Amino acid sequence: VLLVRNRKEFSALGSKCPHYGAPLSKGVLKGERLRCPWHGACFNIKTGDIEEYPSLDCLPCFKVTVKDGKVFVTAKKKVLTLPAVTKHKQHLGLSKRCPLNQSTMLLLGGGVAALLCAETLRQEGFTGRIIMATKEKHVPYDKSKLSKEMNLKAEDFYLRKPEFLDAHGIELWTEKEAVSVDFQKQKVCFMDGSSQKYNQLLIATGSHSSSLKVPGADLQNVFILQTPEDSSKILELATGRNLVIIGASFIGTRLQTAERSRASGHPASARDTNETSLQPGAAAKLPAWVLAGQLPLPFQMLQNKGVKFYMKTELCELKGEDGKVTEAVLSGGEKLPAAVVVVGIGVFPNSAFLKGTSIARDDSGAILVDLHMQTNIPNVFAAGDVVSFPVALLNGDRTSIHHQQVAEAHGHIAALNMLKKDKELHTVPFFWTTMLGKSIRYAGCGKGYTDTVVKGSLEQQKFLIFYIRDGFVTAAASLNCDPMVSLIAEVLCSGKQISKEEAE
């Protein structure tokens, strides 16, 4: 139990974040809002309700009385030991399906944006039909774990069990891929030849990984990490063997971390066609992580564990024997032994099925939405990786941000506006990862930054970096400096600006 005092009032609530179990006693308290130190989830200290994601579950609250200068907390032992999802039900108050309500909300996609939309619709009292249609074969799952905990079973990734969705009347259609939408008839057609009409439509189809376009790309044991099955197969085939990772973004470095934890002395190699910079999702490039004349710090951490990097080069060809990859050939002539190749060279929005329609998309294919997650088509909303949306920290400029927390916020806001609640998106993007036991946090949106302020020591792997645009902080990143990024996220969320001088 966590006891919190806000001025003269006391509140008692669960002490661990339902997301990953972070100790909330080390979080950031601002008024009646408590922010998790690890991943930025926020809770109301009076009600336990979620005020910011990525947590899907609320905090349990307990009765507090003050008598004779002493504070007493009353809680049932059973409640203290219940799992988070069960606790969450007392807050959710989810409505159920009523057959008399013929209205249909059709949600395309099976990720967190669609899940949050479905749950929010029920929370807000919608009793009509909710359909989640996804090309995946699983219920919504935690994709961030695919490259971090590769030894898990598919069910261990699940964010909600099938029974949870069934209990709240949320239909899940798996292996159901949309191929076209008729916006006039309000109808979606699927790959299997079926179709479904809707009253309101959410497009949350996510993004897909870019594929290799070199000779040998179709060989066996060349993977794109997208599903739990991919994750377990890569781990099975690569353990103790030579692994080549194409691309050196965060997905690549996380994979290297996971593989090193299981490797038996066989090095992994990473090839990057870009400069020596990291790009976490759609956030900022991070040159401030570079030590003079050396690789970026996360790369050095991996290099010290036996990972070899080939920078500023390109893959020319994959060679194989008996249909299986055996070698990667680089533009400089180097030949790298490769029993397994994993490709992580960027993503594109899953919006090709909308080609030829009147829905507005940008040059990359991302669907354009406003702060209500509304598209230019009536009764059609979009959320998550597939959209480009206005970002307050960029003075309203549009961008796409491929972060779980942002997708959850999108789904929540889309649902409210599908129900005519007239609610605008107000969130500070929050990204996280771990590397060799080190915690990396990132909050805000550093796109277009022009300057940085570094506090702490890169060499000692404990620092905080501020990203500056037009004289003000728009993002911050840290390594081993919790809860500083959560604190900065809370300041940015309040609308207060942090000047470069204040950061220094």
Solvent accessible surface area in square Angstrom, and as a share of the most:
residue,aa,sasa,rsa
1,V,87,0.50
2,L,24,0.12
3,L,80,0.40
4,V,11,0.07
5,R,160,0.59
6,N,35,0.18
7,R,220,0.80
8,K,190,0.81
9,E,98,0.44
10,F,61,0.25
11,S,14,0.09
12,A,2,0.02
13,L,0,0.00
14,G,10,0.10
15,S,40,0.25
16,K,135,0.57
17,C,2,0.01
18,P,31,0.19
19,H,32,0.14
20,Y,71,0.27
21,G,30,0.29
22,A,1,0.00
23,P,43,0.27
24,L,2,0.01
25,S,82,0.53
26,K,137,0.58
27,G,19,0.19
28,V,14,0.08
29,L,76,0.38
30,K,97,0.41
31,G,43,0.41
32,E,69,0.31
33,R,43,0.16
34,L,7,0.03
35,R,0,0.00
36,C,0,0.00
37,P,4,0.02
38,W,84,0.29
39,H,8,0.04
40,G,1,0.01
41,A,0,0.00
42,C,0,0.00
43,F,0,0.00
44,N,25,0.13
45,I,4,0.02
46,K,100,0.42
47,T,63,0.37
48,G,0,0.00
49,D,59,0.31
50,I,39,0.20
51,E,74,0.33
52,E,8,0.04
53,Y,19,0.07
54,P,1,0.00
55,S,0,0.00
56,L,19,0.10
57,D,10,0.05
58,C,10,0.06
59,L,1,0.00
60,P,5,0.03
61,C,46,0.27
62,F,22,0.09
63,K,134,0.57
64,V,37,0.21
65,T,57,0.33
66,V,88,0.51
67,K,134,0.57
68,D,129,0.67
69,G,76,0.74
70,K,130,0.55
71,V,50,0.29
72,F,99,0.41
73,V,58,0.33
74,T,84,0.49
75,A,38,0.29
76,K,152,0.65
77,K,167,0.71
78,K,150,0.64
79,V,36,0.21
80,L,79,0.39
81,T,107,0.62
82,L,50,0.25
83,P,87,0.55
84,A,33,0.26
85,V,56,0.32
86,T,54,0.32
87,K,36,0.15
88,H,2,0.01
89,K,105,0.44
90,Q,108,0.48
91,H,50,0.23
92,L,12,0.06
93,G,58,0.56
94,L,22,0.11
95,S,27,0.17
96,K,134,0.57
97,R,83,0.30
98,C,45,0.27
99,P,100,0.63
100,L,160,0.79
101,N,45,0.23
102,Q,143,0.64
103,S,34,0.22
104,T,14,0.08
105,M,6,0.02
106,L,0,0.00
107,L,0,0.00
108,L,2,0.01
109,G,7,0.06
110,G,13,0.12
111,G,23,0.22
112,V,19,0.11
113,A,6,0.04
114,A,0,0.00
115,L,0,0.00
116,L,6,0.03
117,C,0,0.00
118,A,0,0.00
119,E,1,0.01
120,T,1,0.01
121,L,0,0.00
122,R,0,0.00
123,Q,64,0.29
124,E,72,0.32
125,G,40,0.38
126,F,18,0.08
127,T,43,0.25
128,G,0,0.00
129,R,69,0.25
130,I,0,0.00
131,I,0,0.00
132,M,0,0.00
133,A,3,0.02
134,T,5,0.03
135,K,110,0.46
136,E,33,0.15
137,K,120,0.51
138,H,19,0.09
139,V,9,0.05
140,P,0,0.00
141,Y,9,0.03
142,D,5,0.03
143,K,106,0.45
144,S,22,0.14
145,K,40,0.17
146,L,8,0.04
147,S,1,0.01
148,K,47,0.20
149,E,72,0.32
150,M,6,0.03
151,N,105,0.54
152,L,43,0.22
153,K,149,0.63
154,A,22,0.17
155,E,106,0.48
156,D,76,0.39
157,F,3,0.01
158,Y,50,0.19
159,L,34,0.17
160,R,6,0.02
161,K,140,0.59
162,P,58,0.37
163,E,114,0.51
164,F,14,0.06
165,L,2,0.01
166,D,107,0.56
167,A,57,0.44
168,H,17,0.08
169,G,22,0.21
170,I,3,0.02
171,E,57,0.25
172,L,44,0.22
173,W,60,0.21
174,T,54,0.31
175,E,122,0.55
176,K,35,0.15
177,E,65,0.29
178,A,11,0.08
179,V,59,0.34
180,S,45,0.29
181,V,12,0.07
182,D,53,0.28
183,F,29,0.12
184,Q,179,0.80
185,K,123,0.52
186,Q,47,0.21
187,K,56,0.24
188,V,0,0.00
189,C,44,0.26
190,F,5,0.02
191,M,128,0.57
192,D,96,0.50
193,G,71,0.68
194,S,41,0.27
195,S,55,0.36
196,Q,28,0.13
197,K,121,0.51
198,Y,8,0.03
199,N,70,0.36
200,Q,15,0.07
201,L,0,0.00
202,L,0,0.00
203,I,0,0.00
204,A,8,0.07
205,T,32,0.18
206,G,20,0.19
207,S,31,0.20
208,H,70,0.31
209,S,25,0.16
210,S,17,0.11
211,S,61,0.39
212,L,21,0.10
213,K,180,0.76
214,V,31,0.18
215,P,85,0.53
216,G,19,0.18
217,A,30,0.23
218,D,134,0.69
219,L,36,0.18
220,Q,104,0.46
221,N,25,0.13
222,V,32,0.19
223,F,31,0.13
224,I,45,0.23
225,L,19,0.09
226,Q,77,0.34
227,T,37,0.22
228,P,4,0.03
229,E,73,0.33
230,D,32,0.17
231,S,1,0.00
232,S,49,0.32
233,K,89,0.38
234,I,0,0.00
235,L,12,0.06
236,E,117,0.53
237,L,31,0.15
238,A,4,0.03
239,T,44,0.26
240,G,20,0.19
241,R,112,0.41
242,N,45,0.23
243,L,5,0.03
244,V,2,0.01
245,I,1,0.00
246,I,0,0.00
247,G,5,0.05
248,A,5,0.04
249,S,37,0.24
250,F,8,0.04
251,I,56,0.28
252,G,0,0.00
253,T,0,0.00
254,R,30,0.11
255,L,2,0.01
256,Q,0,0.00
257,T,22,0.13
258,A,10,0.08
259,E,8,0.03
260,R,49,0.18
261,S,90,0.58
262,R,109,0.40
263,A,32,0.25
264,S,81,0.52
265,G,64,0.61
266,H,77,0.34
267,P,66,0.42
268,A,3,0.03
269,S,13,0.08
270,A,0,0.00
271,R,17,0.06
272,D,6,0.03
273,T,64,0.37
274,N,92,0.47
275,E,112,0.50
276,T,41,0.24
277,S,20,0.13
278,L,0,0.00
279,Q,84,0.37
280,P,1,0.01
281,G,43,0.41
282,A,27,0.21
283,A,15,0.12
284,A,3,0.02
285,K,102,0.43
286,L,3,0.02
287,P,66,0.42
288,A,15,0.12
289,W,2,0.01
290,V,47,0.27
291,L,22,0.11
292,A,98,0.76
293,G,89,0.86
294,Q,100,0.44
295,L,30,0.15
296,P,1,0.01
297,L,5,0.03
298,P,0,0.00
299,F,0,0.00
300,Q,26,0.12
301,M,9,0.04
302,L,0,0.00
303,Q,86,0.38
304,N,119,0.61
305,K,109,0.46
306,G,35,0.34
307,V,2,0.01
308,K,114,0.48
309,F,21,0.09
310,Y,37,0.14
311,M,39,0.18
312,K,136,0.58
313,T,18,0.11
314,E,96,0.43
315,L,8,0.04
316,C,62,0.37
317,E,57,0.25
318,L,4,0.02
319,K,80,0.34
320,G,33,0.32
321,E,120,0.54
322,D,144,0.74
323,G,35,0.34
324,K,98,0.42
325,V,4,0.02
326,T,54,0.32
327,E,44,0.20
328,A,0,0.00
329,V,20,0.11
330,L,2,0.01
331,S,66,0.42
332,G,62,0.59
333,G,48,0.46
334,E,75,0.33
335,K,118,0.50
336,L,11,0.05
337,P,84,0.53
338,A,3,0.03
339,A,17,0.13
340,V,0,0.00
341,V,0,0.00
342,V,2,0.01
343,V,6,0.03
344,G,13,0.12
345,I,66,0.34
346,G,42,0.40
347,V,64,0.37
348,F,104,0.43
349,P,16,0.10
350,N,25,0.13
351,S,2,0.01
352,A,84,0.65
353,F,33,0.14
354,L,1,0.01
355,K,164,0.69
356,G,83,0.80
357,T,46,0.27
358,S,79,0.51
359,I,11,0.05
360,A,34,0.26
361,R,77,0.28
362,D,54,0.28
363,D,161,0.84
364,S,63,0.40
365,G,11,0.11
366,A,1,0.00
367,I,0,0.00
368,L,47,0.23
369,V,2,0.01
370,D,57,0.29
371,L,54,0.27
372,H,44,0.19
373,M,0,0.00
374,Q,48,0.21
375,T,8,0.05
376,N,86,0.44
377,I,17,0.09
378,P,101,0.63
379,N,49,0.25
380,V,1,0.00
381,F,8,0.03
382,A,0,0.00
383,A,0,0.00
384,G,3,0.03
385,D,34,0.18
386,V,0,0.00
387,V,0,0.00
388,S,5,0.03
389,F,6,0.03
390,P,23,0.15
391,V,7,0.04
392,A,90,0.70
393,L,37,0.18
394,L,1,0.01
395,N,118,0.61
396,G,38,0.37
397,D,73,0.38
398,R,98,0.36
399,T,10,0.06
400,S,25,0.16
401,I,4,0.02
402,H,56,0.25
403,H,8,0.04
404,Q,31,0.14
405,Q,1,0.00
406,V,0,0.00
407,A,9,0.07
408,E,0,0.00
409,A,7,0.05
410,H,0,0.00
411,G,0,0.00
412,H,44,0.20
413,I,10,0.05
414,A,0,0.00
415,A,0,0.00
416,L,15,0.07
417,N,11,0.06
418,M,3,0.01
419,L,39,0.20
420,K,150,0.64
421,K,100,0.42
422,D,112,0.58
423,K,102,0.43
424,E,94,0.42
425,L,18,0.09
426,H,123,0.55
427,T,26,0.15
428,V,6,0.03
429,P,3,0.02
430,F,2,0.01
431,F,23,0.10
432,W,15,0.05
433,T,0,0.00
434,T,61,0.36
435,M,0,0.00
436,L,52,0.26
437,G,75,0.72
438,K,63,0.27
439,S,25,0.16
440,I,2,0.01
441,R,7,0.03
442,Y,3,0.01
443,A,0,0.00
444,G,1,0.01
445,C,1,0.00
446,G,0,0.00
447,K,93,0.39
448,G,51,0.49
449,Y,43,0.16
450,T,109,0.63
451,D,51,0.26
452,T,37,0.22
453,V,14,0.08
454,V,63,0.36
455,K,79,0.34
456,G,68,0.66
457,S,27,0.18
458,L,24,0.12
459,E,126,0.57
460,Q,146,0.65
461,Q,42,0.19
462,K,117,0.50
463,F,0,0.00
464,L,11,0.05
465,I,0,0.00
466,F,17,0.07
467,Y,0,0.00
468,I,3,0.01
469,R,46,0.17
470,D,106,0.55
471,G,36,0.34
472,F,77,0.32
473,V,5,0.03
474,T,9,0.05
475,A,0,0.00
476,A,0,0.00
477,A,1,0.00
478,S,0,0.00
479,L,0,0.00
480,N,53,0.27
481,C,23,0.14
482,D,58,0.30
483,P,43,0.27
484,M,69,0.31
485,V,2,0.01
486,S,0,0.00
487,L,74,0.37
488,I,7,0.04
489,A,0,0.00
490,E,6,0.03
491,V,35,0.20
492,L,12,0.06
493,C,13,0.08
494,S,64,0.41
495,G,59,0.57
496,K,123,0.52
497,Q,113,0.50
498,I,21,0.11
499,S,22,0.14
500,K,58,0.25
501,E,126,0.57
502,E,109,0.49
503,A,6,0.05
504,E,110,0.50
